[in-house]
Amino acid sequence: MASPATPVVRTIDIISDAICPWCWIGKAHLDAALAELAEDGLAFRIRWRPFQLNPDMPAEGLPRDAYRAAKFGSLERSRQLDAQVAEAGRAAGLDFQHDRIATTPNTVAAHRVIRAAEEEGAQHAVAEALFRAYFQDGRDIGDATTLAEVAGEAGMDPAAVADLLDGEALRDLVLAEDLAARRAGISGVPSFLMDRHLLFSGAMPGPRMAESFRRAHAILAEREAAAG
């Protein structure tokens, strides 16, 4: 009797920025979707890819209140938007503490750390740690020392991360991938791809996300079978 075929492990890429609140919410929904799909026998390789919400942000970042007031027209409007995000976050089990955030950082260094974490199989954990450090704890994830500490808390070697950030390793790669996403027409994050096919953008609820992945998995399987 022939043994059942081993399920294909497809790749889900999440294009994201470490200071995107909907990306943290999207990750929580993704984790719920993956748990649901695992019950169906479907497994996926997860990769995080860079996108800068603020590609012109100074290397040292900007005071958050001033930056957000300029971006949204007033500090009051900024705080209204923060409240909406916090409410959506609570529904996903997340604790946003926007009042603790003093600086809106440049995120190139954070993306370099996430990219380095891929080699250690720690990307998902590092992405979570960075979201939590920024949105819940108000830590400056544009600061190299803070990034090394947060990466260490997620299982990486903090000394190795500090050495990485002391040089230029992975910087060109991160910037090239950010540019490639823009040239591909991606303008909002989080965006989710399966085997390089863009599926959707936005932090849709876990069950809907699971259904989208399930459907895409089946369509790709049908195409591969038809191609022989």
Order of alpha helices (4+ residues) and beta strands (2+ residues): beta-alpha-beta-beta-alpha-alpha-beta-alpha-alpha-alpha-alpha-alpha-beta-beta-alpha
